[in-house]
Amino acid sequence: MKIKIVLLLAFIGLAFSNILAQQNFCSALKSRNILLLPEANPESVQEVLMNKYDLKFYHLNLNIERTSTYISGWVRTLALITKPLDTFAFELQTSMILDSVFSGTIKLLMTHSGDFGFAKLPVTVVAGAMIDMKIYYHGTPPTSGGSAFGAGFINATDAGSGSQITYSLSQPYSAPEWWPCKQSLKDKIDSSYVYVTTDSTNKVGSNGKLKNTVIVGNKKRYEWRQIFPIDCYLISVAVGKYYDYSFYAFPVNTVPILIQNYIYDNPTTISAMKPQFDKTKSIIELYCKLFGPYAFAGEKYGHSMAPLGGGMEHQTMTTIGVVNYEIIAHELGHQWFGDEVTCATWSDIWVNEGFATYTAFLALQYLDTSKSAAYMENSHNSVLSQPDGSIWFTDTLNVGRIFSNRLTYQKGSSIIHMIRFELNNDTLFFNILKEYIRRFKGSTASALDFKKVVEDLSGKNFTPFFNQWFFGEGYPIFNVFWNQMGNRVSIINAQSTSKPSSVSLFLTPLEYKIKTTKGDTTIKIYFKNNVQGTVLNVKDSVLSVEVDPSNWLLCKSSSVKDPNQLPLGVNEFSGNRFKNLVYPNPAHDYIELSNKMISDQLSYSIFDAIGRKVLFGFASDITTTIDIRKLPPGLYFVRLGDSNTEALKFIKN
């Protein structure tokens, strides 16, 4: 899902240039609502009851108009009993009115309280049996709740076209605000129907394939059916005056795919949106090549327009408000990463959002190459704007954290890019993505499930990688000092980290681009120590040494030519005023600070590689011992006395 905030959430159409905006389209609006309805307690009566059945089929048969959020109708549930069950429990927000519950033709005794419904079954149903329940209800859903958007069922008017639309947005917790269901990520529904009766001037977009439109008096019933596993929050409706703009994509080695778009029915919108939606064809054909066949090819892919500031990846039919290349690519990527394979828990949202964000980069890399570097640079800059934060989290009631643009989306996308860099083999990388989809198709997966696929196919241990990038916080900071001596260039790189209490050393491959008077050479090293030296043979004069030239890594770096650079382990002198000496260099526990030329007591300050003062004290007239055991490994500078003195540098390993 992608959302864009512009001018305090004023929703406007955006040109492609907005892919460089800092806030991710999907995360911004998802993170608006911080106060969520709590998830049910796993030990509660209702949760125990709902865990006794496995969902097989839902049939929503509803009455909805484009002019309000009022709903009436029924929902049928077919479920397999896994443990003996005497009471059928389900979720339905208390603002909705529960009319009746039937088991087959038998009307059941029921109660509705605390956002849960309970219906007493005629007899205890044994494990292995099927139940067939039908729930009748009506009402107006709440205007705020457990959705990332504040409400799960919305009526709004598009400012530009004047189109009034009623639409659903259930992620993460709002499906029960508009229909009775069992809201569980891990219990995917095997198949579902969504029938909506509405005014004959409307069209209704939903999941799957439109099987029929039936005249019902002065109204029409749109009958959508989908036969693939689907998660509760991905079932959707969108009702309004729409123009149906449909065409086909033709991926290699698969059936043609219907691309069905419901556009606001006015000439200006139709003419503006057609070229945008046309881009879906080339992207879906690319994704089928990179990730494997589109799982829902027998049904469709498409979009229903609605007045929201981005898009939501409803299975087979994205609900979309801002229509541009990035959003189309992101939401389409979700059909593989989020819909075909869904996160096992909201803590694992990375396998939905981090991956979909990266699919948009891949669309640019392969189809609009000139813009891909800027996309990745923007993503990295977002993560590097703060020094901490991990992708992994446990507070699944904080929707702002679930849909954090910086961590879930941008850092999530960046570590997939770094996995690709670690593998150093694009054939292997894309085979891993295909195997992940194949292994968990129609089901759910965790971040560690993906890690296992990476390890199984690569034969490499990715535990250190996940410990530092997924579970850990921060990023490396590389400070490079280089010097040319004849036909050799010496490079000393000191790594510090932005969050040393979490990760004090990032083990990573790293590229240098050696620019010379007659051309450039890129080399790759593996960074194993906080301080690492490299000596290269060169034929020409070196102009510069660039760190991570292709922007593979989440890192900050500096690179300077240092004419006074001496081999590691040799004491370094700097400064004409005091001729001070710091040793040993590199050091681990203590440094000795020797003042050769002045007997007065001087203050000293120690700064880290990014200029933060980390220690302060007073130097004696001869030698001062300074305890550096609490400092993380990295490059440091010592300045004596006034701020005009030149700094001594030393390395802690």
N, C-alpha and C positions, 0 to 999 in steps of 0.2 A: 504494500500500500504506500502511496506517496501523496503528500499534502504540501501545499505552498502557502506560507503566510506572507502577505504583502500589505503594508500599511494597516497594521493592527487587524489582520484577518479580513480585510476587504477583498472579496474574491474577484479577480479580474483575469481575463485571458492573457496568456503569456506567450511571447515569442521564444524561439529556441535558445536565445542568448541567456535566458534565465536558468539554464542548467548550471551556470556558474555561481548562482546564488548560494549562500552558505547553508541555508536551511533546506533539508530534504523535503520534497513535496509530500511524501508519505508520512513522515514522522511528525511534522509540525502540527497538523490538526489532530492527529492521533494523541498527541501529548497534551492537548488543551485541558482535558478533564482529569484532574488529579484525584478527586474524591470518588472512589469506586464503591459499588455495592460489594461487600465482602464475598469471597468465594465461600461456598458451604463448607462447614467443618466436616472433614473426612469421617469423623466419628459420629456425626449427627444421625438421627433416625432416618431423615430423608436421604442422606447419602448412602447409608447402609442399604436402604430399600432400592435405590436406583442402581447400585452396584450389583444387584441380583438379576439384572437383565441386560442383554446385548442387543443393541438397536439393529434392525434389519431394514426397515422401510418407514418413511414418513410420507404422508399425503396431506398437503395443505390445500384446503378448499375455502377461499376467502372472498369477501366482498370489500373492495377498496376503490376509492375515488382519488383523483388528482388534487381535489380541493381541500382535503382534511386528512388527519391520521386515524380517523375512526375505522375500526376493523370489526367485522363479524364473520362467523363461519365455524368451521370445524377442522380438526387435525386428527388424522388417523395414524396410529402407531402399531407396527408389527415388531415384536421383539422375541428373542429366544431367552427363555428362563435359564439362568445358570445356577441359581440356588432356590430352594423352595420359597415361594412368594405368596403372601396372603393380602398384601396391600400394594397397589400400584401408585408410585410416587413420581411426580414430575415438577418442573419449575414453571411458574407463571407469575409475573409481577402483580402485586396486589391491586394496582389501579385497574387491571383488567377483570371483567366479571366472568366467573366460571358458571356456565349455565347447567351443564350436565355432563356425565361421563358414562359411556356404555362399554361393556365387554360383550362383543358380538351384539346381540339384541337385548341384553339385560342391562337395565339402568342401575347404576351402582350408587350406594351411599357415598357421599364425598364431603370433604372439607377443603377450605382454601384459606391459608393464613401464612404469614411470614414469607411470601413469595414462593410458596410451595403448595401444590395440590396433592390430595390423597384420596384414593378411591378404593373402598373395601371390595375385594374380589369375592365372588360367590363361594368359591372353594379355594383352598391352597393349591397353587399350581406347582407341579413338580419340576425339577431341573430337567432340561431337555425338551420341554413342551414349548409351544408358541402361544403368545397372547395377542389378541387383536383388540385394540382400544380405540375409541373415538371420543374426542373431547370437543364439546361445543362451548363457545365463549364469545364475548364481544367487549367493546370498550375503546377508550382512547389511551394509547400508550403514554407514559410519562415524558415530559419535555427534557428531563435530565436523568442520567442513570449510569449504567456500567459500561457504556460504549466509550471508545476513544474519542468520539465526537460529542459526548455529553448525552446523547439520546440514541436509541437504537432504531427509531422509526420517526421519520422527519417529513414535514411538508414545507416547501420553500419555493420562492419565485426567483428565477434567474433575472438578474438586473438588466442584462443586455438585451435578451430576447423577449422578456415578459412571460416565459414559459413557467407554468406552475407544475411542480412535480412532487409526488409522494414516493419516498424510497426508504429502503432499509439499510442500516449499517451496524451490524451486530458485534463486530470485534471490539474488545475481547469477551465481554460478559453480558451483552445486551439482547441476545436472541429471545430470552424469556420475557422481555419487555413487550414483545409484539406477537409471540406465538408460544404455546405450551410445548415444552421439549425437555429432553435430558441434555444438559449442556456439559459435555465432556470431550476434551481434545482427543483422548485415546479411544473413545467409542465412536468410530466413524460409522455413518449410516451407509448401508450397502447401496441403496438407491432411493430416489425421492421424486415425487410429483409436486408441482406447484400450479394450482388452478386459481385464477383470479377473475372474478366477474366485476365488470366496470362499465362505465358509460361507453356507448358505442363510438364516441369520438376519440377515445383513448386507445393506446396500445400498452401492453404490459411486457416488460423484459424480465427474464428470470433465467434459471440454470437449465442446461440441457438443450433439448430440441423441442421446438414448437410443433406439437403433434396436431392440434386442432384449434380453430376459433369457432365457437358455437354461439349462435344467436339465442339470447335469453330475454324475451320481451324486447324492450328498447335498449338492452345492454348486450355486451359480448363477454363470453368466457374464454380466456386464453389458457390453453392447457399445455404446460411445459413439463416434459418428462426427462429425467436423466438417470442413467443406469449404472453410474460409477460411484464408488465410495466418496462421501463428501462429509466434511466436518460441519457441525451445527452452525457456526458463525459465518459459513460461506454460502448458506442458503439465502436467497435475496429476492426482492421484488423492486421494480421501478415502474411507476404508473404516470403517464402523461400523454400529451399530444405529440406523437413522434412521427418522424419520417424514417422508413426502413431503407437504409443504404447498405446493400449486401453485395458481396463479390466473393471470389474464391482465391485461396492460396494453393500452390502446387509444390509441396516439399518433395524432394527426391525419395523414391522408394516407399511412398506411402500414399494414401488416398487423398484426393483434394479436400481441403478444409474450408467450410463455409465461414466467412467473416461477415457477421451480421451486426450492423450498427444502428442504434436507435438515436436519431439526431432530433433536436428541437425542430418542430415543423414550421419553420419560417424560412423564406428564401435566403436571407442574409447568412443565417447560421449554417444552412445546408451547403451553400457555396464555399463558406470559409472552412467547414469541417471536413468536407470530402477529401481534399489533398492531405490533410493530417491523418485521417483514418486509412488512407491508401498506403501509408508507410507500414501498416501492420503486416502486409503481405510479405515484404522482403525480410522483416524481422522474424516472423514465425517460420519462414523457410530456413533462415539461418539457425534458429534455435533447435529445430528438428535435426539439423546436421551436427550441432555441437553437443546437445544434451540427450538426443534420442527422440523417438517419435512422440508427437503430441498425443497425450493419453485420451483426449476427448474428441478425436478427429471425426468420429462417427456422429457427433452432435454439432458442435460449432465452436468458434470463439467470436467474441464481439464486445460491444460497449453499449451501455445505456447512459445517456447524458443526464446529469442532475446538478443542482446548484451547490456543489461542494468545491473546496479549494484543492482538488487533486484527484486521486483515484483510489478505489478499493477493489481488490482482486477477487471478486465473487466468481466462483467456479464457472467457467465457460462464458461469463458475461460481466466484465468489469463495469462498475459504476464509476463514471468519470465526469469531472467538472472542468478541470484545466487540461486542455488537449495539446500536448506537444510531444516531441520525439522521445524525450526522457521518460515521461510518464507512461506512454504507450509501451516502451521497451521494458520498463520496470514491472508494470502490472502483468504484461504478457509473460515475463520471466517467472512470475509467481505461479503460473499454471503448472510449472514443473516443481518449483521450490516454494511450497506453501500450500498448494492445492493437491497436486498428485501425491506429493510427500509433504506432510504437515508437521510442524514442531510438536514434540511429545509433551512439552510443558511450556508455559509462557517464559520460563527461564531459558528455554532453548530457542527463543524467537530468532536468534541469529541464523538458523537454517532456513528461515523464511526471508527475513528482511536484508540480512547481510548478503545473501546470495542473489536476491532480486536486484539489489543495488549494483552488484557486480555484473549481472547480466546486461544492465544498461550500458556499462562500460564496454562489454564485449560487442554489443550492437554497434557502438561508435567505432571500436577498433577495427571491425570488419567491414562496416558499411559507410562510415563517415570518419575516416581515420584522422583527419585534420583536427577534429575536436576531442579525440580521446585523451591526449596528454593533459589538456586543460581540465577535463573531467576528473582525472585521477589526482592532479595537483590540488584541485578544489577539495576533493575528498580528504586528502592528507592534511591540508591546512585546517580543516574543521577539527580533525582529531588533535592536531598539535596545538590548537588554541588553548588547551588546558593541559596541565602536566600529569593528570592522574586518570583513573577510571578504567574498569575492566569490562569486557563484554559480558562475562558471567555475572549474574546477580540472583538474589533469592527473594527480593521483595516484589512478588508478583501481583500485589494489590496496588502498586504505584504505577499507574499507566504511563506517567511521564518517564519513568525509568524503563518500562517495557519498550517504549517507542522512542528512546533517546536517539536523536539524529546523530549526535557525535559518536556514540558508542555502538548502538545496535546496528545502525545503517552504515556510517562511514568507516568506523574502525572494523566493523564486521566485514565490509567489502574489502578493506585494505588487507586483512589477514588472509583472505582467499587469494588475493594478488600475491602475497608473500609465500603462501603455500606453493603457488605456481612457480615462483622464483626458486624456492628450495628444491622443487622437483627437477627444474631445469630441463623439462621435457614436455612440450605441449601435447604430444600424442598421449602420454601417460596421464597428464592432468585432465584432459577431456574424457579419457576412458574412466577415470575415477568418478567424474560427475555422472557419466552414463551408468556406471555400476551402482552408485548411490541411489539413483532413481530406480534402477531395475530391482535392487535389493529391497527397497522400502515402498515400492509402488502401491498406491491405494491404502497406505498405512501412515504411521507417524514415526518420527526419528528424532534423536537427540543429537547434540553437538558431538558427544563421544561416539555415537553411532557413525557419524561422518568421519571422525578421526580414525576409527577402525578400518573403514573402507580405504582411506588414504594409506594406512600402514599395510593392509593386506595386499594392495596392488603395487605399492612402491618397495615393499620390503624394508622400509626405514622406520625407526622409532621416532614418532612425532610427539612423545610426551614432553621433552624439553620445550619444543616449539609451543605447544598448547599451554604449558605452565607459564611461559613468559608472555605470550601474546593474547591468549584467551582468558585464562584465569588471573594472570598478572596485570599490573597497572603500569602505565607510562610508556616511554619510548627511549631509545638510545640517543645520545648526543656525541657526535664524532668531532674531535678537534685534531686536525691534521697539520703537521709541520713537515715540510719537505725541503730538500736542498739537492742541487746537482753538483756532483764532484767528478769532473772529467766525463767519462762515458757511463757513469752510474748516477741514478737518482735514489736518494734515501727518503723513505716515507715513515714517519712515526705518527701513529694514530692512537689517541687516548680517548677511550669511551667512558663517559659518565652517563647517568640515566636521570630522567625527570622525576622518577619516584623510586629512589634507591631502597626505601624500606620494603618495597614490594619486589622489585627486580634490580639487582645491582650490576648484572652483566647480561646483555642480550647476545646469545650465541646465534650468529647469523652469517650467511654469505654477504659479501659486500663488494661492490664494483668501484674501481677507480678508472677515470678516463685521463690518460696522460696526453696532454696536448703539447705538441712540439712544433718547431718551425716548418716541418715537412709532413705533418699529418698527425692523426690521433690514434692512440691504441687504448683499448679497454681491457682491463684484467679483472679477474674475480678472485678474492681471497675468502677464507672462512675465518670469521672473527671469534677467537676462543679465549682471549684475555682482555682485561681492561686496557692494557697498553700493548700495542703490537707494532713491530717494525718490519718493513719490507724494503729490500734493495733490488733495483731493476737495472738491467743494462739498457742503455739508450745510445742512439747514434747521433741524435740532433739535440739542439738546445730545447730544454723543457720550458714551456710558457706557463703552464698551470697544471695542477692536479685536482680534478673534480671528483667529489664523493657522490656515489649513487647517481650517476648521470641520467639513468632512465627512470628514476623515481619509483623503484621497486619497493623501497622500504619506508616504513613510518619512522622518520628520524629527522633530527636537525644536525647540521654540520657546518664546519668552517674549515677552510684550507688556506694556509699562508706559506709563502716561501720564507724560510728562516736561515739566513746566511750563517748564523752562529750555531746552527744545529750540530751537535756532537753525537757520537754513537751513544746509545743507551748504556748507563752504568758509569759514564764519565761525569764528574761534577761539572755543573754549568755555572759560568760567571755571567753577570749582566749588570749594567749600570755603571756609569762613569764616576758617580759621586761617591759611592761607598765601597765599591769593589766587594760586595757581599758574596757569601758562599752558602749554599744549602746542600746538605748531604745527609745520608746517602740518597742517590737519585737513580732509579726509582727507590721508594721507601715503602715500608709496610706499617710499622707501629709508631716510630718516632723519626723526626728529622732534627738535625743539628743546624742551627742558624748561627753562622760565624760572621762577626762584624770586624773587618780587618783594619779600618782606618779611623774609627771614631770611638772615643771612650764614653761619650754621653749615652745615657739610657734612651733608647728609642722605642716607640710603639711599633708593633707589627700587625698587619692585617693579612688574612689568607682568604682568597676568593676562589670560588669554583670556576669551571670552564665557561659558565654563562653569566659570570659577573656577580654572583651573590656572595656577600661576606659570610664566611662560615666559622672563622676563628679570629680572635683579637687578643693581644697581650702586649707585654713589654720585653724587649730584648736587652740582655746584659751587654756589658762593654766587650766581652770576649766571645763567649759561646752560650747559646740558649737552646735547651732541649724542648721540643714541642711535641706533645702527645697527639697523634693523628689517628688513633685507633678507631675513633667513632666516625671518621670521615669515610664515605663510600669510595671505592676505587675510582680513579679518574685523574684528570689533569687539573693542577692547582697553580695559583700565582701568589707569591708573597711580596708584599710591598712594605718597606720600612719607612717610618717617619711620615713626612708630608706627602701629599698626593702627587707631587711632581717627580718622585723617584721612579726609576724604571723597576719593573717587576721581575723577580726571579721566578722561574717556573720549575715545578717538580711534579713527579708522577707518583701517585699512590697505587700500588698493585695489590 
